[in-house]
Every structure is written in C-alpha cells, then in structure tokens.
Amino acid sequence: MENFNNHLLWDILLAHAGHDVTIAVYGDPNDPIDVALECDDCNEVLLDADLYTLAARSDLDDADC
Ligand SMILES: [Zn+2]
C-alpha cells in the first residue's frame, strides 16, 4: 500500500459513514486540552487531535508521488 496513512484514515471514516459523529471537547471549552472526533453510535474515538495532525492534501496538483 503506497500511501498507508491516507488509506487508513479513509477506512476509519468510511466505517462510520451515516453514523452519529460528534466533535468532543475536553477540558475548558475556551482552552481545551483535547479535541476529538467521536462516533456516538460505536462509542469510538475516530480522530484525536492530541494524537493526530491533519494537513491539506498536497498530492492533488503534483504529478510525482
Ligand atoms: Zn460508528
């Protein structure tokens, strides 16, 4: 698999398509210690901003991979 991380995120999000997902804020709402994307249907954390960093895709305009 040439781009493991993107495929993994794809699979994680796709598995919860149509589910009830929430952005959960932990700690002080004005100065949170953590923000996470959680699936309420599965009681599962999909993305934890304390653990993961997302960036805009940069491969769309690039011919080289
Ligand atoms: Zn789910």
PDB file of the backbone (N, CA, C, O) and the ligand in Angstrom, with CONECT records:
HET     ZN  A 101       1
ATOM      1  N   MET A   1       0.857  -1.192   0.000  1.00  0.00           N
ATOM      2  CA  MET A   1       0.000   0.000   0.000  1.00  0.00           C
ATOM      3  C   MET A   1       0.889   1.237   0.000  1.00  0.00           C
ATOM      4  O   MET A   1       1.643   1.448   0.950  1.00  0.00           O
ATOM      5  N   GLU A   2       0.819   2.046  -1.031  1.00  0.00           N
ATOM      6  CA  GLU A   2       1.793   3.106  -1.197  1.00  0.00           C
ATOM      7  C   GLU A   2       1.541   4.318  -0.300  1.00  0.00           C
ATOM      8  O   GLU A   2       2.465   5.081  -0.018  1.00  0.00           O
ATOM      9  N   ASN A   3       0.321   4.496   0.142  1.00  0.00           N
ATOM     10  CA  ASN A   3       0.024   5.652   0.996  1.00  0.00           C
ATOM     11  C   ASN A   3      -0.818   5.183   2.172  1.00  0.00           C
ATOM     12  O   ASN A   3      -2.017   5.454   2.247  1.00  0.00           O
ATOM     13  N   PHE A   4      -0.175   4.484   3.076  1.00  0.00           N
ATOM     14  CA  PHE A   4      -0.851   3.784   4.166  1.00  0.00           C
ATOM     15  C   PHE A   4      -1.699   4.721   5.027  1.00  0.00           C
ATOM     16  O   PHE A   4      -2.840   4.401   5.359  1.00  0.00           O
ATOM     17  N   ASN A   5      -1.142   5.869   5.384  1.00  0.00           N
ATOM     18  CA  ASN A   5      -1.854   6.750   6.309  1.00  0.00           C
ATOM     19  C   ASN A   5      -3.152   7.284   5.726  1.00  0.00           C
ATOM     20  O   ASN A   5      -4.169   7.334   6.418  1.00  0.00           O
ATOM     21  N   ASN A   6      -3.128   7.682   4.463  1.00  0.00           N
ATOM     22  CA  ASN A   6      -4.347   8.187   3.845  1.00  0.00           C
ATOM     23  C   ASN A   6      -5.387   7.086   3.699  1.00  0.00           C
ATOM     24  O   ASN A   6      -6.577   7.331   3.897  1.00  0.00           O
ATOM     25  N   HIS A   7      -4.956   5.885   3.358  1.00  0.00           N
ATOM     26  CA  HIS A   7      -5.893   4.783   3.226  1.00  0.00           C
ATOM     27  C   HIS A   7      -6.486   4.419   4.577  1.00  0.00           C
ATOM     28  O   HIS A   7      -7.665   4.079   4.673  1.00  0.00           O
ATOM     29  N   LEU A   8      -5.669   4.490   5.618  1.00  0.00           N
ATOM     30  CA  LEU A   8      -6.145   4.165   6.950  1.00  0.00           C
ATOM     31  C   LEU A   8      -7.213   5.154   7.386  1.00  0.00           C
ATOM     32  O   LEU A   8      -8.260   4.755   7.895  1.00  0.00           O
ATOM     33  N   LEU A   9      -6.953   6.448   7.189  1.00  0.00           N
ATOM     34  CA  LEU A   9      -7.938   7.466   7.542  1.00  0.00           C
ATOM     35  C   LEU A   9      -9.209   7.267   6.729  1.00  0.00           C
ATOM     36  O   LEU A   9     -10.317   7.385   7.253  1.00  0.00           O
ATOM     37  N   TRP A  10      -9.045   6.967   5.454  1.00  0.00           N
ATOM     38  CA  TRP A  10     -10.178   6.710   4.568  1.00  0.00           C
ATOM     39  C   TRP A  10     -11.044   5.597   5.143  1.00  0.00           C
ATOM     40  O   TRP A  10     -12.265   5.725   5.226  1.00  0.00           O
ATOM     41  N   ASP A  11     -10.398   4.506   5.538  1.00  0.00           N
ATOM     42  CA  ASP A  11     -11.131   3.352   6.067  1.00  0.00           C
ATOM     43  C   ASP A  11     -11.808   3.678   7.389  1.00  0.00           C
ATOM     44  O   ASP A  11     -12.942   3.265   7.631  1.00  0.00           O
ATOM     45  N   ILE A  12     -11.100   4.433   8.257  1.00  0.00           N
ATOM     46  CA  ILE A  12     -11.658   4.796   9.554  1.00  0.00           C
ATOM     47  C   ILE A  12     -12.930   5.614   9.371  1.00  0.00           C
ATOM     48  O   ILE A  12     -13.951   5.336  10.000  1.00  0.00           O
ATOM     49  N   LEU A  13     -12.864   6.627   8.504  1.00  0.00           N
ATOM     50  CA  LEU A  13     -14.025   7.491   8.315  1.00  0.00           C
ATOM     51  C   LEU A  13     -15.147   6.762   7.589  1.00  0.00           C
ATOM     52  O   LEU A  13     -16.316   6.918   7.943  1.00  0.00           O
ATOM     53  N   LEU A  14     -14.806   5.974   6.585  1.00  0.00           N
ATOM     54  CA  LEU A  14     -15.805   5.263   5.800  1.00  0.00           C
ATOM     55  C   LEU A  14     -16.576   4.267   6.662  1.00  0.00           C
ATOM     56  O   LEU A  14     -17.764   4.038   6.434  1.00  0.00           O
ATOM     57  N   ALA A  15     -15.910   3.678   7.647  1.00  0.00           N
ATOM     58  CA  ALA A  15     -16.556   2.694   8.521  1.00  0.00           C
ATOM     59  C   ALA A  15     -17.674   3.329   9.342  1.00  0.00           C
ATOM     60  O   ALA A  15     -18.555   2.630   9.842  1.00  0.00           O
ATOM     61  N   HIS A  16     -17.637   4.667   9.480  1.00  0.00           N
ATOM     62  CA  HIS A  16     -18.634   5.349  10.311  1.00  0.00           C
ATOM     63  C   HIS A  16     -19.520   6.274   9.480  1.00  0.00           C
ATOM     64  O   HIS A  16     -20.160   7.170  10.031  1.00  0.00           O
ATOM     65  N   ALA A  17     -19.566   6.075   8.194  1.00  0.00           N
ATOM     66  CA  ALA A  17     -20.433   6.855   7.316  1.00  0.00           C
ATOM     67  C   ALA A  17     -21.885   6.643   7.728  1.00  0.00           C
ATOM     68  O   ALA A  17     -22.324   5.503   7.881  1.00  0.00           O
ATOM     69  N   GLY A  18     -22.626   7.717   7.908  1.00  0.00           N
ATOM     70  CA  GLY A  18     -24.028   7.635   8.292  1.00  0.00           C
ATOM     71  C   GLY A  18     -24.240   7.504   9.786  1.00  0.00           C
ATOM     72  O   GLY A  18     -25.379   7.514  10.253  1.00  0.00           O
ATOM     73  N   HIS A  19     -23.154   7.379  10.547  1.00  0.00           N
ATOM     74  CA  HIS A  19     -23.277   7.285  11.995  1.00  0.00           C
ATOM     75  C   HIS A  19     -23.401   8.676  12.607  1.00  0.00           C
ATOM     76  O   HIS A  19     -23.198   9.691  11.941  1.00  0.00           O
ATOM     77  N   ASP A  20     -23.741   8.694  13.893  1.00  0.00           N
ATOM     78  CA  ASP A  20     -23.885   9.942  14.634  1.00  0.00           C
ATOM     79  C   ASP A  20     -22.527  10.317  15.210  1.00  0.00           C
ATOM     80  O   ASP A  20     -22.119   9.792  16.245  1.00  0.00           O
ATOM     81  N   VAL A  21     -21.818  11.242  14.527  1.00  0.00           N
ATOM     82  CA  VAL A  21     -20.479  11.618  14.979  1.00  0.00           C
ATOM     83  C   VAL A  21     -20.497  13.009  15.591  1.00  0.00           C
ATOM     84  O   VAL A  21     -21.291  13.864  15.198  1.00  0.00           O
ATOM     85  N   THR A  22     -19.614  13.226  16.557  1.00  0.00           N
ATOM     86  CA  THR A  22     -19.563  14.460  17.319  1.00  0.00           C
ATOM     87  C   THR A  22     -18.116  14.917  17.472  1.00  0.00           C
ATOM     88  O   THR A  22     -17.200  14.101  17.568  1.00  0.00           O
ATOM     89  N   ILE A  23     -17.927  16.235  17.493  1.00  0.00           N
ATOM     90  CA  ILE A  23     -16.638  16.777  17.914  1.00  0.00           C
ATOM     91  C   ILE A  23     -16.713  16.971  19.419  1.00  0.00           C
ATOM     92  O   ILE A  23     -17.481  17.802  19.905  1.00  0.00           O
ATOM     93  N   ALA A  24     -15.921  16.211  20.154  1.00  0.00           N
ATOM     94  CA  ALA A  24     -15.908  16.288  21.607  1.00  0.00           C
ATOM     95  C   ALA A  24     -14.755  17.164  22.065  1.00  0.00           C
ATOM     96  O   ALA A  24     -13.627  17.013  21.597  1.00  0.00           O
ATOM     97  N   VAL A  25     -15.046  18.091  22.994  1.00  0.00           N
ATOM     98  CA  VAL A  25     -14.031  18.994  23.539  1.00  0.00           C
ATOM     99  C   VAL A  25     -13.813  18.634  24.998  1.00  0.00           C
ATOM    100  O   VAL A  25     -14.762  18.552  25.778  1.00  0.00           O
ATOM    101  N   TYR A  26     -12.560  18.421  25.359  1.00  0.00           N
ATOM    102  CA  TYR A  26     -12.225  18.045  26.726  1.00  0.00           C
ATOM    103  C   TYR A  26     -11.514  19.195  27.423  1.00  0.00           C
ATOM    104  O   TYR A  26     -10.695  19.898  26.831  1.00  0.00           O
ATOM    105  N   GLY A  27     -11.850  19.365  28.703  1.00  0.00           N
ATOM    106  CA  GLY A  27     -11.251  20.432  29.485  1.00  0.00           C
ATOM    107  C   GLY A  27     -12.064  21.708  29.343  1.00  0.00           C
ATOM    108  O   GLY A  27     -13.261  21.664  29.058  1.00  0.00           O
ATOM    109  N   ASP A  28     -11.413  22.835  29.541  1.00  0.00           N
ATOM    110  CA  ASP A  28     -12.052  24.138  29.435  1.00  0.00           C
ATOM    111  C   ASP A  28     -12.431  24.393  27.971  1.00  0.00           C
ATOM    112  O   ASP A  28     -11.558  24.389  27.103  1.00  0.00           O
ATOM    113  N   PRO A  29     -13.723  24.616  27.686  1.00  0.00           N
ATOM    114  CA  PRO A  29     -14.143  24.861  26.296  1.00  0.00           C
ATOM    115  C   PRO A  29     -13.412  26.025  25.637  1.00  0.00           C
ATOM    116  O   PRO A  29     -13.232  26.039  24.419  1.00  0.00           O
ATOM    117  N   ASN A  30     -12.988  27.009  26.445  1.00  0.00           N
ATOM    118  CA  ASN A  30     -12.269  28.158  25.901  1.00  0.00           C
ATOM    119  C   ASN A  30     -10.782  27.887  25.728  1.00  0.00           C
ATOM    120  O   ASN A  30     -10.083  28.622  25.030  1.00  0.00           O
ATOM    121  N   ASP A  31     -10.306  26.826  26.371  1.00  0.00           N
ATOM    122  CA  ASP A  31      -8.896  26.453  26.275  1.00  0.00           C
ATOM    123  C   ASP A  31      -8.789  24.941  26.436  1.00  0.00           C
ATOM    124  O   ASP A  31      -8.245  24.444  27.422  1.00  0.00           O
ATOM    125  N   PRO A  32      -9.320  24.217  25.444  1.00  0.00           N
ATOM    126  CA  PRO A  32      -9.427  22.751  25.580  1.00  0.00           C
ATOM    127  C   PRO A  32      -8.067  22.071  25.681  1.00  0.00           C
ATOM    128  O   PRO A  32      -7.080  22.532  25.108  1.00  0.00           O
ATOM    129  N   ILE A  33      -8.035  20.969  26.419  1.00  0.00           N
ATOM    130  CA  ILE A  33      -6.812  20.178  26.478  1.00  0.00           C
ATOM    131  C   ILE A  33      -6.794  19.142  25.361  1.00  0.00           C
ATOM    132  O   ILE A  33      -5.740  18.608  25.015  1.00  0.00           O
ATOM    133  N   ASP A  34      -7.988  18.856  24.793  1.00  0.00           N
ATOM    134  CA  ASP A  34      -8.052  17.892  23.704  1.00  0.00           C
ATOM    135  C   ASP A  34      -9.360  18.061  22.939  1.00  0.00           C
ATOM    136  O   ASP A  34     -10.385  18.427  23.514  1.00  0.00           O
ATOM    137  N   VAL A  35      -9.314  17.796  21.657  1.00  0.00           N
ATOM    138  CA  VAL A  35     -10.491  17.804  20.804  1.00  0.00           C
ATOM    139  C   VAL A  35     -10.465  16.503  20.004  1.00  0.00           C
ATOM    140  O   VAL A  35      -9.428  16.108  19.471  1.00  0.00           O
ATOM    141  N   ALA A  36     -11.615  15.849  19.929  1.00  0.00           N
ATOM    142  CA  ALA A  36     -11.647  14.558  19.242  1.00  0.00           C
ATOM    143  C   ALA A  36     -12.910  14.425  18.416  1.00  0.00           C
ATOM    144  O   ALA A  36     -13.950  14.994  18.747  1.00  0.00           O
ATOM    145  N   LEU A  37     -12.807  13.665  17.334  1.00  0.00           N
ATOM    146  CA  LEU A  37     -13.966  13.282  16.536  1.00  0.00           C
ATOM    147  C   LEU A  37     -14.393  11.902  17.011  1.00  0.00           C
ATOM    148  O   LEU A  37     -13.636  10.937  16.902  1.00  0.00           O
ATOM    149  N   GLU A  38     -15.609  11.815  17.539  1.00  0.00           N
ATOM    150  CA  GLU A  38     -16.077  10.569  18.131  1.00  0.00           C
ATOM    151  C   GLU A  38     -17.356  10.107  17.455  1.00  0.00           C
ATOM    152  O   GLU A  38     -18.175  10.912  17.013  1.00  0.00           O
ATOM    153  N   CYS A  39     -17.507   8.780  17.384  1.00  0.00           N
ATOM    154  CA  CYS A  39     -18.733   8.190  16.858  1.00  0.00           C
ATOM    155  C   CYS A  39     -19.614   7.793  18.032  1.00  0.00           C
ATOM    156  O   CYS A  39     -19.249   6.937  18.839  1.00  0.00           O
ATOM    157  N   ASP A  40     -20.778   8.424  18.117  1.00  0.00           N
ATOM    158  CA  ASP A  40     -21.693   8.124  19.225  1.00  0.00           C
ATOM    159  C   ASP A  40     -22.346   6.761  19.048  1.00  0.00           C
ATOM    160  O   ASP A  40     -22.696   6.107  20.031  1.00  0.00           O
ATOM    161  N   ASP A  41     -22.513   6.328  17.806  1.00  0.00           N
ATOM    162  CA  ASP A  41     -23.130   5.018  17.569  1.00  0.00           C
ATOM    163  C   ASP A  41     -22.225   3.882  18.049  1.00  0.00           C
ATOM    164  O   ASP A  41     -22.701   2.883  18.588  1.00  0.00           O
ATOM    165  N   CYS A  42     -20.923   4.044  17.848  1.00  0.00           N
ATOM    166  CA  CYS A  42     -19.966   2.984  18.181  1.00  0.00           C
ATOM    167  C   CYS A  42     -19.234   3.249  19.494  1.00  0.00           C
ATOM    168  O   CYS A  42     -18.491   2.391  19.970  1.00  0.00           O
ATOM    169  N   ASN A  43     -19.438   4.443  20.093  1.00  0.00           N
ATOM    170  CA  ASN A  43     -18.669   4.835  21.277  1.00  0.00           C
ATOM    171  C   ASN A  43     -17.169   4.681  21.027  1.00  0.00           C
ATOM    172  O   ASN A  43     -16.447   4.061  21.807  1.00  0.00           O
ATOM    173  N   GLU A  44     -16.725   5.268  19.907  1.00  0.00           N
ATOM    174  CA  GLU A  44     -15.351   5.084  19.477  1.00  0.00           C
ATOM    175  C   GLU A  44     -14.760   6.440  19.107  1.00  0.00           C
ATOM    176  O   GLU A  44     -15.432   7.269  18.493  1.00  0.00           O
ATOM    177  N   VAL A  45     -13.490   6.665  19.485  1.00  0.00           N
ATOM    178  CA  VAL A  45     -12.788   7.871  19.067  1.00  0.00           C
ATOM    179  C   VAL A  45     -12.209   7.627  17.679  1.00  0.00           C
ATOM    180  O   VAL A  45     -11.407   6.712  17.485  1.00  0.00           O
ATOM    181  N   LEU A  46     -12.621   8.454  16.706  1.00  0.00           N
ATOM    182  CA  LEU A  46     -12.145   8.267  15.335  1.00  0.00           C
ATOM    183  C   LEU A  46     -10.837   9.010  15.110  1.00  0.00           C
ATOM    184  O   LEU A  46      -9.890   8.468  14.542  1.00  0.00           O
ATOM    185  N   LEU A  47     -10.798  10.261  15.563  1.00  0.00           N
ATOM    186  CA  LEU A  47      -9.591  11.074  15.435  1.00  0.00           C
ATOM    187  C   LEU A  47      -9.406  11.862  16.725  1.00  0.00           C
ATOM    188  O   LEU A  47     -10.344  12.488  17.219  1.00  0.00           O
ATOM    189  N   ASP A  48      -8.209  11.826  17.258  1.00  0.00           N
ATOM    190  CA  ASP A  48      -7.888  12.555  18.467  1.00  0.00           C
ATOM    191  C   ASP A  48      -6.860  13.615  18.103  1.00  0.00           C
ATOM    192  O   ASP A  48      -5.746  13.291  17.693  1.00  0.00           O
ATOM    193  N   ALA A  49      -7.235  14.888  18.252  1.00  0.00           N
ATOM    194  CA  ALA A  49      -6.344  15.974  17.830  1.00  0.00           C
ATOM    195  C   ALA A  49      -5.075  16.025  18.667  1.00  0.00           C
ATOM    196  O   ALA A  49      -4.090  16.651  18.277  1.00  0.00           O
ATOM    197  N   ASP A  50      -5.101  15.360  19.824  1.00  0.00           N
ATOM    198  CA  ASP A  50      -3.906  15.309  20.649  1.00  0.00           C
ATOM    199  C   ASP A  50      -2.902  14.304  20.083  1.00  0.00           C
ATOM    200  O   ASP A  50      -1.711  14.369  20.385  1.00  0.00           O
ATOM    201  N   LEU A  51      -3.392  13.377  19.263  1.00  0.00           N
ATOM    202  CA  LEU A  51      -2.542  12.313  18.732  1.00  0.00           C
ATOM    203  C   LEU A  51      -2.218  12.503  17.260  1.00  0.00           C
ATOM    204  O   LEU A  51      -1.150  12.105  16.796  1.00  0.00           O
ATOM    205  N   TYR A  52      -3.155  13.120  16.516  1.00  0.00           N
ATOM    206  CA  TYR A  52      -3.006  13.190  15.072  1.00  0.00           C
ATOM    207  C   TYR A  52      -2.941  14.634  14.606  1.00  0.00           C
ATOM    208  O   TYR A  52      -3.546  15.522  15.206  1.00  0.00           O
ATOM    209  N   THR A  53      -2.212  14.854  13.548  1.00  0.00           N
ATOM    210  CA  THR A  53      -2.171  16.153  12.895  1.00  0.00           C
ATOM    211  C   THR A  53      -2.571  15.962  11.443  1.00  0.00           C
ATOM    212  O   THR A  53      -1.990  15.148  10.725  1.00  0.00           O
ATOM    213  N   LEU A  54      -3.558  16.715  11.027  1.00  0.00           N
ATOM    214  CA  LEU A  54      -4.003  16.632   9.641  1.00  0.00           C
ATOM    215  C   LEU A  54      -3.520  17.849   8.873  1.00  0.00           C
ATOM    216  O   LEU A  54      -3.432  18.948   9.422  1.00  0.00           O
ATOM    217  N   ALA A  55      -3.212  17.649   7.614  1.00  0.00           N
ATOM    218  CA  ALA A  55      -2.841  18.747   6.735  1.00  0.00           C
ATOM    219  C   ALA A  55      -3.602  18.581   5.437  1.00  0.00           C
ATOM    220  O   ALA A  55      -4.005  17.478   5.069  1.00  0.00           O
ATOM    221  N   ALA A  56      -3.789  19.676   4.761  1.00  0.00           N
ATOM    222  CA  ALA A  56      -4.468  19.616   3.471  1.00  0.00           C
ATOM    223  C   ALA A  56      -3.686  18.736   2.524  1.00  0.00           C
ATOM    224  O   ALA A  56      -2.457  18.692   2.568  1.00  0.00           O
ATOM    225  N   ARG A  57      -4.418  18.026   1.656  1.00  0.00           N
ATOM    226  CA  ARG A  57      -3.741  17.175   0.689  1.00  0.00           C
ATOM    227  C   ARG A  57      -2.872  18.022  -0.219  1.00  0.00           C
ATOM    228  O   ARG A  57      -3.300  19.064  -0.717  1.00  0.00           O
ATOM    229  N   SER A  58      -1.656  17.566  -0.428  1.00  0.00           N
ATOM    230  CA  SER A  58      -0.748  18.301  -1.308  1.00  0.00           C
ATOM    231  C   SER A  58      -0.471  17.511  -2.574  1.00  0.00           C
ATOM    232  O   SER A  58       0.300  17.949  -3.427  1.00  0.00           O
ATOM    233  N   ASP A  59      -1.106  16.334  -2.703  1.00  0.00           N
ATOM    234  CA  ASP A  59      -0.780  15.455  -3.836  1.00  0.00           C
ATOM    235  C   ASP A  59      -1.701  15.696  -5.028  1.00  0.00           C
ATOM    236  O   ASP A  59      -1.489  15.109  -6.089  1.00  0.00           O
ATOM    237  N   LEU A  60      -2.715  16.543  -4.882  1.00  0.00           N
ATOM    238  CA  LEU A  60      -3.697  16.665  -5.938  1.00  0.00           C
ATOM    239  C   LEU A  60      -3.147  17.381  -7.166  1.00  0.00           C
ATOM    240  O   LEU A  60      -3.516  17.055  -8.294  1.00  0.00           O
ATOM    241  N   ASP A  61      -2.264  18.357  -6.951  1.00  0.00           N
ATOM    242  CA  ASP A  61      -1.709  19.107  -8.073  1.00  0.00           C
ATOM    243  C   ASP A  61      -0.356  18.567  -8.506  1.00  0.00           C
ATOM    244  O   ASP A  61       0.192  18.994  -9.522  1.00  0.00           O
ATOM    245  N   ASP A  62       0.184  17.628  -7.736  1.00  0.00           N
ATOM    246  CA  ASP A  62       1.507  17.095  -8.028  1.00  0.00           C
ATOM    247  C   ASP A  62       1.410  15.856  -8.898  1.00  0.00           C
ATOM    248  O   ASP A  62       0.620  14.953  -8.623  1.00  0.00           O
ATOM    249  N   ALA A  63       2.207  15.815  -9.934  1.00  0.00           N
ATOM    250  CA  ALA A  63       2.233  14.637 -10.789  1.00  0.00           C
ATOM    251  C   ALA A  63       3.098  13.536 -10.176  1.00  0.00           C
ATOM    252  O   ALA A  63       2.861  12.347 -10.388  1.00  0.00           O
ATOM    253  N   ASP A  64       4.118  13.964  -9.403  1.00  0.00           N
ATOM    254  CA  ASP A  64       5.005  12.966  -8.799  1.00  0.00           C
ATOM    255  C   ASP A  64       4.489  12.538  -7.440  1.00  0.00           C
ATOM    256  O   ASP A  64       4.010  13.364  -6.663  1.00  0.00           O
ATOM    257  N   CYS A  65       4.583  11.257  -7.153  1.00  0.00           N
ATOM    258  CA  CYS A  65       4.111  10.719  -5.887  1.00  0.00           C
ATOM    259  C   CYS A  65       5.267  10.114  -5.105  1.00  0.00           C
ATOM    260  O   CYS A  65       5.068   9.605  -4.002  1.00  0.00           O
TER     261      CYS A  65
HETATM  262 ZN    ZN A 101     -19.574   4.427  14.073  1.00  0.00          ZN2+
END
